[in-house]
Amino acid sequence: MAPGSLSADQHRLLQRRLDEAGIGKAAARISRRPADEAQSPASHAQERLYFFEQLNPGSALYVVAGTLRMRGDLDVAALRESVRVLVERHEALRTGLRVDDAGEVVQFVHPPEAVTVDVPFAQVSEDVLWDEIRLACRRPFDLAGPCLLRPMLFQVAPDDWQLVLCVHHIVVDGWSLGILAGEFALVYAALRAGTKAALPPLTTRYVDFASWHRDHVSSGALTGQLAYWRERLAGVRPVELPADTAARQDRPFSGDVVPVTVPAELVAALRRIGDDEGATLYMVLATAWAIVLARWSGRRDVVWGTAIAGRTRTELEGLVGFFVNTLALRVDVPPAPGFRELLGRVRETCVGAYANQDLPFEQLVREIRPDRDGFSRSPIVRHMLVLHNTPRRVVEPPGVRMDVLPVHTGTAKFELEIELSPAEDGGLAGFAEFSTDVLTASSARRLVAAVLAVARAGVAEPTRPVWDLPLTETTAPTPGGTGAQVLDRWMAPVPIGVVGELFLSGVVAGQGFSGRPAVTAARFVPDPSGTGARLYATGDRARRTAEGLVELVDAPEPVAETAGASATGLPETVAPAAGTAVGPRTEAERRVAEIWAELLGIEAGFDVHEDFFDLGGHSLVAVRILHRIRAACQVELELADFFEAGTVANVAELVDAAAPARPVAAIPRLDRSRFRAPATPDVTKGENADD
């Protein structure tokens, strides 16, 4: 059975049985780190987010937020104590991150006694509630702070409350929010009853997992997975959707959402064809998604991402932390195959990705070194399709009705991300988050509608060529008269925003191209509306905008084209030019070059004008280089300026012009004894192996 065919409960049961039998990767337990150590290595995923924060300080892009809407007779004191118990129970919520003296990203856990949990309270009206929630959730976090959970309580009516939980993504994932919501309900109910919540002990800490996983990756255990991804993603280029002319391009990472609903009858049809082909519901949806990406971008070679929980070990199921990993799914979408045949290709792609899911996405990017578009967008994946296989449910305490609601912070990590979960009626419900510097809400809705239209048509006619499947539920008639038309290869009008060929109507062929009948026949074609008129095929690629205008777009690059390799092993486009390398010419260039050579692991003598990424650099090395430059040259450089400079020569100029660096305080070793109070019974403290 392909991964993803099991429900979450079935998957956990299967994994537990395998663990008990000593079968599979999860047989060996994760060893515990000393409880009193000052700091521990950050996980690979945490390093990536820490780097992003340094490059974009104050951004709310990685603020994860949700609300618990509670209706009934709420005990505010019990609510506040419940939040405190959760912060005490889960170390991740008391974890800070920073760069140590060696330039490594590390995490350190504050003791419960050192963390003050505050739950601010405000009474607001219904019409301003969500504005207040979004404003509160956009506030930046101090990643070194004692608590990366920021709770807030809003009262809308005497029996209507919203508990907002804002957490930085660097210490939680979506699964973690479900854990927190469920445990909050249990702890709150126990407090109201005057008892102690029977929470299962946590035998593993996130710092244990992060250290174990880093050792696992560096041990060479994932060499085979790295080889798989290198082959699978060779020459990969991210899909680029045509940007809307009306899209805002003044706010980096700005985003919005539109709701998505998949009817139950369509979900049932998708499941049927999936069962026939041995594919999961996600694979069937992903087939329609791949077709839309191909049709919208005008290229066959498409790649998108999906999120995988990363909790293949039973001891991680109840742990709050950042485990999620991104898988890059790449599929060729040629015009000829039908939906059923393409589904087989997508299934094969997904199964291969699931079998190689342990390699951190951050390491994959570092190893395959894809072309980068600045530092604002992912170099591989710019579009995501995520299907959660169980609906979010919360145990409701007596006297309170509780619902979990997502909060959108007005940001977007990708150009377009669709997230869906099972709905009570058998359908799917969720949202599409989109980047407002690329798409408008109307375009996002059209893309979502196109996925549903292709899915519906694909299951109805599974052998129909995929590039012939309609992108809308109903096809608009071809307009007649003089003007411009944008048509696909089957001479059908394309939806707004989709790239096609520009045809001009109302033209007179006359004698056509003198002496060139073949060219005349190819250029002057019958109007598909059946009027008897002829259209002139311009050969230009164009699309129609939401405003009704026609705009030309650049021709696509060849599909799956890969640069040749030079003798150095680098692509020809980035191989160093022949000739003598330009060495350091100033004291600043000498110091910077020495640091680069050491941290990049290259011999001295490289050209001071060579690009940082061409020399094998990546984001984490950049953080360490800046740390070393700070210590060696006593200057403060910004990460964004470093990337813009890009070469030893340019960075040396920044060093010469920079202001002196501010002193950095070392991480203090906490004296835990000063926080300890005399032992007294605590009815709120659950059973916890860490106590």
C-alpha atoms as one frame of an Amber mdcrd trajectory, in Angstrom:
protein
   0.000   0.000   0.000   1.414   3.403  -0.949   2.281   5.822   1.869  -0.589
   8.179   2.437  -3.227   5.476   1.925  -3.531   4.998   5.691  -5.345   7.316
   8.020  -3.299   9.077  10.684  -4.508   6.628  13.348  -3.736   3.619  11.145
  -0.282   4.956  10.348   0.518   5.473  14.036  -0.710   1.980  14.893   1.366
   0.432  12.109   4.468   2.361  13.163   3.982   1.335  16.804   3.676  -2.337
  15.826   6.842  -2.086  13.726   8.674  -0.439  16.626   7.564  -3.148  19.027
   8.803  -5.790  16.623  12.115  -3.998  16.144  11.466  -3.504  12.444  12.376
  -0.399  10.465  14.118   2.868  11.171  12.446   3.565  14.497  13.815   0.513
  16.353  16.683   2.375  18.082  15.616   4.884  20.710  16.678   8.521  20.567
  19.274   9.102  23.272  18.701  11.924  25.764  21.036  14.867  26.099  22.079
  16.061  29.572  19.174  17.949  31.138  21.385  20.723  32.537  23.463  21.565
  29.470  23.537  25.225  28.497  22.838  24.779  24.783  22.217  22.173  22.071
  22.556  22.148  18.280  19.596  23.500  16.336  17.866  21.179  13.890  18.399
  21.595  10.156  14.903  23.055   9.775  15.511  25.521  12.622  18.716  26.696
  10.986  16.829  27.609   7.813  14.251  29.662   9.698  16.917  31.344  11.801
  18.713  32.356   8.614  15.480  33.773   7.212  14.972  35.877  10.356  18.462
  37.334   9.996  17.790  38.205   6.379  14.275  39.567   7.054  14.196  40.827
  10.639  10.729  41.477  11.996   8.895  39.499   9.310   5.704  37.710  10.341
   6.135  35.097   7.600   6.951  32.323  10.043   4.521  33.269  12.786   2.130
  30.333  13.199  -1.202  31.328  14.687  -4.566  29.838  15.498  -7.463  30.578
  17.780  -9.585  28.503  20.114 -13.069  29.924  19.973 -14.813  29.076  23.230
 -18.488  29.671  23.823 -19.918  29.182  27.280 -19.072  29.932  30.898 -15.288
  30.407  30.734 -13.051  30.324  33.815 -10.330  32.836  32.906  -8.098  31.875
  35.834  -8.215  28.214  34.823  -7.492  29.215  31.226  -4.365  31.143  32.216
  -3.164  28.283  34.407  -3.767  25.827  31.544  -1.499  27.865  29.259   1.166
  27.937  31.984   0.992  24.152  32.342   1.499  23.718  28.581   4.558  25.991
  28.581   5.962  24.046  31.519   5.251  20.687  29.866   6.673  21.428  26.403
  10.299  22.584  26.301   9.982  23.850  22.725   7.810  26.713  23.988  10.629
  27.734  26.351  13.402  27.478  23.781  15.482  30.332  22.400  17.940  30.326
  19.495  21.051  32.294  18.646  24.514  31.974  17.088  27.241  30.774  19.437
  30.886  31.804  19.531  31.730  29.272  16.822  29.123  30.704  14.454  26.752
  27.736  14.851  23.008  28.125  15.397  22.165  26.670  18.803  19.056  26.344
  20.944  18.819  26.689  24.697  15.912  25.733  26.949  14.851  28.127  29.681
  13.710  26.432  32.911   9.979  26.714  33.667  10.689  28.824  36.735  12.427
  31.443  34.576   9.492  31.909  32.199   6.603  34.207  33.011   3.512  33.261
  31.013   1.269  36.251  30.426  -2.156  36.018  28.779  -3.234  39.587  27.950
  -6.980  40.147  27.937  -9.100  42.585  25.906 -12.783  43.104  25.215 -13.464
  43.805  21.532 -16.448  44.037  19.234 -17.137  41.421  16.576 -16.414  43.820
  13.707 -12.823  44.542  14.823 -11.963  41.153  16.360 -10.053  39.711  13.429
  -8.242  42.971  12.729  -7.026  42.931  16.341  -6.034  39.271  16.092  -4.072
  39.739  12.878  -2.376  42.856  14.221  -1.304  41.000  17.370  -0.028  38.020
  15.383   2.113  40.156  13.080   4.306  41.350  15.934   7.844  39.973  15.518
   9.430  37.511  17.929  12.806  37.722  19.644  14.163  34.255  18.820  16.458
  34.342  21.835  13.580  35.207  24.155  12.440  33.003  27.033   9.115  32.032
  25.452   8.187  31.761  21.785   4.499  31.304  22.585   2.432  34.493  22.680
  -1.132  33.863  23.949  -3.885  36.498  23.931  -7.488  36.350  25.121 -10.269
  38.356  23.485 -13.856  38.554  24.740 -16.494  39.344  22.134 -19.589  38.692
  24.282 -20.242  37.417  27.814 -20.184  33.818  26.520 -17.968  34.219  23.419
 -14.148  34.132  23.776 -11.149  33.756  21.488  -7.862  32.393  22.836  -5.196
  33.285  20.276  -1.994  31.232  20.253   0.858  32.821  18.293   4.050  30.790
  18.093   7.144  31.115  15.954   7.392  28.301  13.418  10.979  27.641  14.531
   9.649  25.698  17.552   6.310  24.303  16.300   4.551  22.889  13.252   0.908
  22.320  12.368   0.847  18.977  14.171   2.125  20.763  17.300  -0.796  23.182
  17.267  -3.170  20.219  17.289  -1.330  18.801  20.307  -1.541  22.113  22.148
  -5.256  22.553  21.390  -6.110  19.038  22.557  -4.005  19.205  25.710  -5.342
  22.652  26.572  -8.875  21.245  26.631  -7.820  18.348  28.865  -5.863  20.511
  31.299  -8.624  23.123  31.492 -11.264  20.464  32.181  -9.120  18.928  34.927
  -8.537  22.287  36.590 -12.249  23.043  36.579 -12.853  19.651  38.201 -10.110
  20.189  40.779  -7.964  17.321  39.498  -4.763  16.837  37.532  -4.858  16.155
  33.785  -3.764  12.617  32.900  -1.341  13.568  30.138   1.074  10.896  28.877
   4.725  11.388  29.878   7.098  12.849  27.293  10.035  10.466  27.074  11.875
  12.483  24.405  12.669  16.175  24.123  12.993  18.199  20.933  16.664  18.927
  21.661  17.220  15.152  21.821  15.597  14.710  18.414  17.528  17.616  16.838
  20.876  16.254  18.024  20.033  12.681  17.011  18.790  13.736  13.590  21.888
  15.818  12.854  24.075  12.839  13.750  21.866  10.599  11.600  22.215  12.900
   8.591  25.965  13.451   8.987  26.651   9.725   9.511  26.024   8.980   5.848
  22.863   7.011   6.567  20.980   9.123   4.012  23.518   8.862   1.186  21.125
   6.766  -0.868  18.328   9.286  -0.402  20.601  12.132  -1.454  21.511  10.216
  -4.616  17.811   9.707  -5.348  17.027  13.417  -5.044  20.065  14.473  -7.059
  18.931  12.314  -9.949  15.261  13.218  -9.572  15.857  16.973  -9.463  18.746
  17.276 -11.918  18.340  20.507 -13.873  15.144  21.415 -12.039  13.716  24.910
 -12.427  10.857  26.227 -10.317   7.529  26.759 -12.050   6.777  30.412 -12.747
   3.167  31.484 -13.041   2.568  34.623 -15.112   2.374  37.530 -12.681  -0.811
  39.584 -12.625  -0.439  43.150 -13.795  -2.720  44.201 -10.942  -0.677  42.352
  -8.297   1.048  44.442  -5.633   4.832  44.237  -5.752   5.687  46.678  -2.978
   5.601  44.349   0.036   7.877  41.284   0.105   6.170  38.096   1.298   2.761
  39.759   1.472  -0.100  37.331   1.030  -3.801  36.653   1.280  -6.128  33.653
   1.293  -9.264  32.490  -0.477 -11.440  29.609   0.785 -11.426  26.253  -1.019
 -14.201  23.650  -0.957 -14.174  20.325  -2.793 -17.707  18.830  -2.964 -18.275
  15.402  -1.456 -19.450  13.908  -4.748 -16.236  14.972  -6.483 -14.121  13.603
  -3.631 -15.954  10.286  -3.943 -15.214  10.187  -7.689 -11.565  10.986  -7.073
 -11.340   8.202  -4.500 -12.873   5.721  -6.943 -10.332   6.312  -9.683  -7.594
   6.332  -7.052  -8.721   2.947  -5.742  -8.756   1.580  -9.296  -5.176   2.755
  -9.879  -3.745   2.029  -6.416  -3.356   5.734  -5.710  -4.304   7.885  -2.748
  -6.686  10.824  -2.820  -3.696  13.158  -2.638  -2.165  11.595  -5.750  -5.369
  12.097  -7.735  -5.627  15.729  -6.629  -1.938  16.207  -7.395  -2.499  14.957
 -10.938  -5.044  17.708 -11.560  -2.707  20.178  -9.810   0.220  19.197 -12.082
  -1.925  19.661 -15.192  -2.973  23.147 -14.089   0.621  24.150 -13.287   1.701
  22.922 -16.713  -1.133  24.632 -18.585  -0.833  27.902 -16.641   2.949  28.122
 -16.986   3.091  26.752 -20.525   5.746  24.114 -19.711   5.697  20.345 -19.306
   8.313  20.010 -16.581   6.566  21.007 -13.352   7.620  20.753  -9.729   5.686
  21.508  -6.559   6.040  20.774  -2.877   4.099  18.960  -0.226   4.560  18.911
   3.524   5.216  15.672   5.373   4.869  15.392   9.133   8.354  13.979   9.761
   7.117  12.038  12.806   7.815   8.478  11.740   8.797   7.523  15.296   6.171
   6.872  17.942   8.011   8.811  20.675   7.585  12.005  18.618   3.792  11.816
  18.251   2.934  13.909  21.312   5.961  16.199  21.183   5.709  19.893  20.347
   8.450  20.934  17.951   9.410  21.682  14.339   9.510  18.323  12.527   7.753
  18.968   9.212   9.769  18.412   6.038   9.137  19.538   2.455   9.174  17.064
  -0.424   9.714  18.303  -3.973   7.502  16.428  -6.458   8.539  16.677 -10.114
   6.457  15.353 -13.011   6.588  15.604 -16.788   3.163  16.522 -18.215   3.240
  15.797 -21.965   0.114  16.566 -24.014  -0.693  13.036 -25.185  -1.376  10.892
 -22.080  -4.787  10.764 -20.503  -5.579  11.585 -16.890  -5.329   7.936 -15.844
  -1.877   7.506 -17.362  -0.581  10.727 -15.823  -1.977   9.597 -12.462   0.334
   6.590 -12.716   3.311   8.917 -13.185   2.277  11.066 -10.243   1.796   7.969
  -8.088   5.302   6.772  -8.944   6.706  10.211  -8.099   4.925  10.370  -4.749
   5.885   6.842  -3.719   9.543   7.553  -4.514   9.437  10.803  -2.555   7.794
   9.159   0.473  10.470   6.470   0.480  13.160   9.171   0.569  11.491  11.628
   2.935  14.137  11.670   5.675  16.633  13.955   3.934  16.073  17.517   5.206
  14.909  19.828   2.437  17.503  22.361   3.594  20.294  19.857   2.989  18.859
  18.947  -0.398  18.928  22.580  -1.551  22.468  22.913  -0.263  23.634  19.806
  -2.104  22.023  20.231  -5.532  22.650  24.002  -5.619  19.808  25.046  -7.941
  19.721  28.412  -9.636  18.556  31.095  -7.228  16.220  34.004  -7.852  17.638
  36.434  -5.315  16.819  35.338  -1.775  13.112  35.993  -1.580  11.737  32.798
  -3.098  12.493  29.097  -2.842  15.021  27.961  -5.459  13.062  24.733  -6.132
   9.481  24.857  -4.860   7.198  27.880  -5.278   3.856  26.096  -5.141   2.477
  23.700  -2.531  -0.378  21.215  -2.382  -1.048  19.779   1.069  -3.776  17.329
   2.095  -4.257  16.636   5.799  -5.668  13.144   6.167  -7.700  13.741   9.345
  -9.981  16.622  10.343  -8.913  18.776  13.284 -10.942  17.867  16.350 -10.617
  19.162  19.891 -11.806  17.529  23.075 -14.344  19.962  24.496 -14.292  20.557
  28.254 -17.628  20.559  30.114 -19.602  23.759  29.750 -17.557  25.136  26.832
 -17.968  24.599  23.098 -14.585  24.832  21.413 -13.601  25.306  17.767 -10.121
  25.595  16.234  -9.806  28.403  13.678  -6.720  29.312  11.623  -5.318  32.839
  11.578  -3.757  34.303   8.460  -1.018  36.847   9.133  -1.157  38.586   5.743
   1.961  36.800   4.477   2.681  34.003   2.006   5.663  31.641   1.878   4.907
  30.504  -1.672   3.328  31.880  -4.832   0.376  29.570  -4.224  -0.300  26.980
  -1.530  -3.495  24.941  -1.260  -4.182  23.220   2.073  -7.150  20.879   2.429
  -8.619  18.761   5.235 -11.554  16.327   5.348 -14.917  17.994   5.934 -17.777
  16.483   7.927 -19.920  16.053   4.809 -17.319  13.855   3.100 -15.826  16.643
   0.996 -12.673  18.671   1.563 -12.328  22.190   2.929  -9.413  24.530   3.354
  -7.788  27.558   1.823  -5.455  28.768  -0.898  -2.745  31.114   0.351  -1.189
  33.210  -2.406   1.523  35.793  -2.813  -0.014  39.170  -3.575   3.089  40.303
  -5.448   2.350  37.618  -8.074  -1.385  36.916  -7.983  -4.632  38.674  -7.206
  -7.501  37.042  -5.332  -9.358  36.623  -8.629  -6.434  34.777 -10.178  -6.059
  32.557  -7.123  -9.744  31.646  -7.348  -9.383  30.872 -11.060  -6.422  28.586
 -10.377  -8.335  26.730  -7.681 -11.380  26.461  -9.943  -9.147  25.128 -12.710
  -7.823  22.353 -10.442 -11.389  21.287  -9.616 -12.491  21.526 -13.256  -9.559
  19.409 -14.451 -10.147  16.872 -11.661 -13.820  16.568 -12.551 -13.137  16.229
 -16.278 -10.234  13.849 -15.677 -12.262  11.300 -13.729 -15.141  11.609 -16.207
 -12.874  11.080 -19.255  -9.695   9.430 -17.915  -8.260   8.722 -21.394  -8.760
  12.238 -22.792  -5.398  13.999 -23.406  -4.556  16.039 -20.324  -3.761  19.214
 -22.263  -7.249  18.973 -23.755  -9.047  18.897 -20.398 -11.079  22.068 -19.752
  -9.653  24.546 -17.256 -13.117  25.885 -16.473 -16.413  24.163 -15.796 -17.873
  25.826 -18.897 -15.939  27.059 -21.909 -16.658  30.589 -23.035 -17.541  30.965
 -26.739 -14.889  32.256 -29.044 -15.501  35.946 -29.670 -15.986  36.928 -33.287
 -15.255  40.131 -35.107 -12.060  42.121 -35.370  -9.766  41.765 -32.383  -7.314
  39.553 -30.576  -7.961  36.037 -29.361  -5.785  33.850 -27.129  -6.274  30.170
 -28.005  -4.715  26.888 -26.937  -3.286  24.239 -29.252  -6.798  22.895 -29.897
  -8.010  26.354 -30.944 -10.107  26.746 -27.801 -10.089  29.985 -25.789  -7.919
  29.794 -22.672  -9.119  31.137 -19.317  -7.982  34.509 -18.033  -4.324  34.417
 -17.033  -3.446  31.269 -18.994  -0.816  31.569 -21.701  -1.791  30.646 -25.247
  -1.080  31.763 -28.814  -2.237  35.144 -30.028  -4.567  35.090 -33.043  -5.900
  38.169 -34.810  -9.396  38.075 -36.220 -10.948  40.315 -38.854  -7.885  40.139
 -41.125  -7.964  39.499 -44.877  -5.601  36.818 -46.133  -5.471  38.073 -49.710
  -2.755  36.151 -51.503  -1.040  35.381 -48.218   2.730  34.995 -48.341   3.762
  35.236 -51.967   5.231  31.981 -53.205   4.964  30.332 -49.765   1.667  28.391
 -49.648   2.693  26.257 -46.656   3.418  29.323 -44.542   0.171  30.932 -45.682
  -1.826  27.849 -44.677  -0.136  27.726 -41.281  -0.609  31.407 -40.560  -4.136
  31.985 -41.888  -6.404  29.428 -40.220 -10.198  28.980 -40.058 -11.945  30.712
 -37.170 -13.130  27.889 -34.845 -16.387  29.785 -34.226 -17.593  28.491 -37.592
 -18.241  31.924 -39.134 -16.137  31.144 -42.170 -13.691  33.892 -41.302  -9.976
  33.326 -40.958  -7.599  34.084 -38.105  -3.985  35.137 -38.374  -1.688  33.058
 -36.143   0.944  35.495 -34.920   3.103  32.839 -33.243   3.349  35.110 -30.191
   2.546  33.866 -26.696  -0.016  35.966 -24.885  -2.688  35.909 -22.196  -5.835
  37.833 -21.447  -5.914  39.832 -18.219  -8.820  40.184 -15.814  -9.359  43.669
 -17.231  -9.987  42.203 -20.702  -6.654  43.308 -22.133  -4.293  41.078 -24.094
  -0.607  41.173 -23.166   2.363  39.423 -24.724   4.569  37.212 -22.555   8.089
  35.937 -23.047   8.582  32.626 -24.787   9.248  29.689 -22.434  12.662  28.193
 -21.966  13.230  24.646 -23.286  11.811  22.003 -20.955  14.244  20.135 -18.688
  17.228  21.809 -20.290  20.356  21.226 -18.235  23.580  23.155 -18.425  26.629
  21.134 -19.389  29.362  20.513 -16.844  32.845  21.902 -17.094  36.035  20.211
 -16.013  35.593  21.768 -12.582  32.279  19.990 -12.071  30.372  23.292 -12.115
  27.846  24.125 -14.840  29.372  25.965 -17.772  27.428  29.082 -16.835  29.209
  29.362 -13.499  32.624  27.862 -14.207  35.507  30.212 -13.359  36.930  31.987
 -16.330  40.269  30.779 -17.598  43.325  32.764 -16.605  45.074  33.840 -13.447
  42.830  34.408 -10.444  42.811  37.865  -8.904  44.111  37.512  -5.351  43.523
  39.753  -2.333  44.797  43.286  -2.880  43.956  44.932   0.438  44.101  43.935
   4.092  40.314  43.653   4.222  40.248  41.399   1.145  42.975  39.208   2.686
  41.027  38.742   5.935  37.739  38.066   4.181  39.380  35.636   1.725  40.977
  33.669   4.564  37.619  33.317   6.321  35.898  32.247   3.097  38.608  29.695
   2.308  38.365  28.133   5.769  34.577  27.979   6.074  33.952  27.018   2.441
  36.650  24.352   2.575  38.515  25.558  -0.515  42.168  26.229  -1.206  43.475
  29.761  -1.027  44.015  31.442  -4.355  40.460  31.721  -5.640  39.443  34.881
  -7.432  38.183  37.690  -5.180  35.514  38.363  -7.817  34.053  34.835  -7.736
  30.481  34.545  -6.506  29.820  33.177  -3.026  27.319  30.551  -4.231  29.526
  29.489  -7.128  32.211  28.669  -4.561  29.836  26.335  -2.731  28.381  28.801
  -0.246  24.934  28.599   1.283  22.877  30.492   3.823  24.250  28.862   6.968
  27.851  29.371   5.863  26.971  33.024   5.284  25.820  33.366   8.901  29.092
  31.856  10.111  31.175  34.054   7.801  29.512  37.182   9.166  30.174  35.960
  12.698  33.866  35.453  11.895  34.147  38.798  10.112  32.637  40.448  13.149
  35.246  38.877  15.430  38.206  39.440  13.090  37.405  42.909  11.782  35.209
  44.338  14.561  32.514  45.470  12.147  28.768  44.820  11.854  27.493  43.584
   8.467  23.888  42.823   7.538  23.106  39.469   5.955  21.139  41.068   3.106
  24.102  43.338   2.286  26.422  40.328   2.287  24.304  38.506  -0.279  23.994
  41.572  -2.458  27.785  42.013  -2.368  28.403  38.368  -3.210  32.202  38.405
  -3.684  35.261  38.798  -1.494  36.088  42.098  -3.179  32.642  43.571  -2.579
  32.378  42.259   0.981  35.797  43.743   1.746  34.476  47.113   0.621  31.601
  46.715   3.072  34.095  45.891   5.819  36.093  49.046   5.124  32.941  51.180
   5.182  31.137  49.471   8.087  30.637  50.856  11.567  32.321  49.111  14.533
  30.417  46.091  15.801  28.495  46.134  19.045  29.742  43.712  21.718  27.757
  40.495  21.958  26.964  39.060  25.361  27.689  35.367  25.870  24.887  32.954
  26.677  24.667  32.910  30.477  24.620  29.613  32.322  21.446  29.731  34.350
  21.554  29.096  38.064  18.428  26.971  38.308  18.529  26.773  42.075  17.516
  30.408  42.469  14.221  29.699  40.699  13.291  26.713  42.847  10.655  27.236
  45.492  10.049  24.929  48.469   8.330  21.753  47.350   4.548  22.049  47.594
   1.792  19.948  46.082   0.776  21.190  42.620  -2.529  19.870  41.354  -1.840
  21.232  37.867   1.395  19.310  37.272   0.877  16.265  35.059   2.861  13.064
  34.808   6.014  14.015  32.910   9.223  12.082  32.554  11.120  15.377  32.547
   9.992  16.328  36.058
